[in-house]
């Protein structure tokens, strides 16, 4: 008996496919676009939230209390205008699995630090600190912050940085009597710290070490340039900040010494910025202070940072060249010249980012 249902060979019927309306496609594309846009915006907000609050390098004391959560710490930092975003700070700490690494204690922090740098400071672990390092090229306010962040009480550090505590040390005799700071007199090195160490012990050790560096030969070399030992340290500190390569440092020292002996202004950006920072402002080449050698002739009143062995050697043994100008290029090379025209041409060619162009 023939089947009731019969499909002929060679013939087929396809079911009609369901067609998605264009309106649905546009909605889906819109949703995807919004998601992508949201991810991009969130990423930008996160990255911007981790950036420093400002250029101000003034230190603020911040205390992490026992039992504080990351949320509480982040909120306190944001309230004190030390970070841009508590949300970004917390997210970063979570992403690095550091939420349980924050250490109770008192810290010296700056609005010029990024959230990543602040997290690193707060999670470093003061109890485990065995050495306190005074770094090369650090201003005295930065040395103060480093010591506080190493676990010393702010009041004890401030007392330790008072020059009147060390009048028995020969190195203090190099300092003019009207100068009341140890700026530039501390020798950068690592010093042993015990739980009961007084910060004054470390400062004294650093001053003694500097005295050992300022040998009779070093003093005589400065004198041959018409400089006191303290003025020589001022030159060495400027060279430290301006140039990092030892060979370039000797040439930079020659430039400053030649300009000084020739009655020209030193024209150093780093001294101008130091004056602004010392006044509690952001770095500013136009800020008028005694340290602004773009505006005032002669040396600034004090050194502007700790020095290095190479910068001290450069200041005592400058190159036998006749440069009068130099510019640090974006490529890390220092370019020297004899005339203002050559200097400007080199700056136009090699210094864009560093020169703010």
C-alpha positions, -999 to +999 in steps of 0.1 A: +000+000+000+015+033-010+026+055+019+004+084+028+034+106+030+056+107+000+086+128-009+097+125-045+134+119-051+153+148-063+129+173-047+133+191-015+117+219+004+137+243+027+121+259+056+121+297+055+150+312+076+142+337+103+154+371+094+167+394+122+153+428+117+178+456+110+165+474+141+178+445+163+212+446+147+215+483+154+205+478+190+231+450+194+258+472+178+248+501+201+251+479+232+285+466+221+296+502+214+284+514+248+303+485+265+335+493+246+330+530+253+325+522+290+356+500+291+377+528+275+363+555+298+369+533+329+404+525+318+412+562+313+396+571+346+416+544+364+449+555+348+442+592+355+432+584+390+466+569+397+485+600+385+500+625+410+476+652+423+500+680+414+536+691+409+539+703+445+567+684+462+558+696+497+557+667+521+526+660+543+525+637+573+500+608+569+493+582+595+481+546+589+463+536+621+463+500+633+434+480+618+428+505+590+413+489+558+425+498+523+392+516+518+399+538+549+435+544+539+424+554+504+397+577+517+421+594+541+447+599+513+420+614+490+407+637+518+443+650+523+446+656+486+475+631+483+458+609+457+433+617+430+410+587+434+403+564+463+386+540+439+416+538+416+440+534+446+419+505+460+417+488+426+455+491+421+461+476+456+437+447+449+453+441+414+487+438+430+474+417+459+487+442+484+455+449+504+469+431+535+504+445+532+498+481+544+520+489+574+508+508+605+529+540+610+536+576+602+547+585+567+559+616+548+541+617+514+539+643+486+511+652+461+538+648+434+539+610+440+517+587+420+494+562+437+517+534+427+546+552+446+525+558+476+513+522+477+550+511+476+558+534+505+529+523+527+536+486+520+574+486+523+574+474+559+593+496+584+599+468+609+621+449+585+642+480+577+678+474+587+694+501+566+686+537+561+698+551+528+705+587+521+703+588+483+724+610+459+707+640+445+681+643+473+670+676+488+670+679+525+632+678+526+634+645+507+660+631+531+636+641+559+607+622+541+629+592+535+639+590+572+603+593+583+593+566+559+621+544+573+603+545+606+616+575+625+592+599+642+589+632+624+598+652+655+629+632+660+640+636+624+634+674+626+656+675+657+683+654+640+684+677+610+692+708+632+728+718+624+734+731+659+736+695+671+769+689+652+791+719+659+818+696+671+822+681+636+848+697+613+824+696+583+801+721+599+829+747+599+826+748+561+790+761+564+785+799+566+773+809+600+741+825+585+731+792+569+708+770+591+705+739+570+724+707+564+715+709+527+744+694+507+765+684+537+752+649+540+771+621+523+748+597+505+752+561+517+734+533+536+735+534+574+727+507+599+694+512+617+685+493+649+650+495+665+663+519+691+686+540+667+682+578+671+681+594+637+707+619+649+732+590+650+726+584+612+729+621+604+761+623+624+776+593+606+766+609+572+783+642+582+814+625+593+815+606+560+812+639+541+841+653+562+862+624+551+854+632+514+864+668+518+901+661+519+928+688+519+933+680+482+896+686+475+897+719+495+928+730+476+912+722+443+882+744+452+905+771+464+924+770+430+890+779+413+885+808+437+859+789+457+854+781+493+847+744+501+811+752+507+808+770+473+825+739+457+797+718+472+771+741+457+787+736+423+788+698+428+752+697+438+741+717+407+762+693+385+745+663+403+711+676+393+719+687+358+739+658+344+743+621+353+772+609+331+806+614+349+823+625+317+795+650+310+796+662+346+832+673+343+823+694+312+792+708+330+813+718+360+837+736+336+807+755+321+795+767+355+830+776+366+837+795+334+804+814+336+810+822+372+845+835+366+834+854+335+807+873+354+778+855+336+747+842+353+749+804+358+715+800+341+706+767+358+670+755+356+675+731+386+685+760+409+654+780+398+631+750+405+648+744+438+639+779+449+603+774+440+601+741+458+618+755+489+591+781+490+564+754+490+555+759+453+556+736+423+588+738+402+588+771+384+616+786+364+601+821+367+598+821+405+620+848+418+642+835+447+679+838+456+683+804+441+671+814+406+703+817+387+683+825+356+675+858+372+703+865+396+741+864+392+764+843+413+759+811+432+727+802+451+729+805+489+733+768+496+737+735+478+705+722+463+709+684+471+732+657+482+762+652+459+778+622+444+814+610+442+815+617+405+800+652+408+824+661+436+853+649+413+839+669+384+838+701+405+874+696+417+886+684+383+866+702+356+873+695+319+898+716+301+873+729+276+858+763+267+821+755+266+797+782+279+764+764+273+749+729+275+715+714+270+702+679+280+687+663+249+656+640+249+679+612+238+699+613+271+729+631+256+742+664+269+751+688+241+777+715+248+784+747+228+804+779+229+779+804+217+742+812+224+734+807+188+749+772+188+731+765+221+697+775+208+702+755+176+711+724+196+681+729+219+658+733+189+671+701+174+675+678+205+654+691+233+617+690+229+601+671+257+626+680+284+625+717+273+587+717+274+582+723+237 
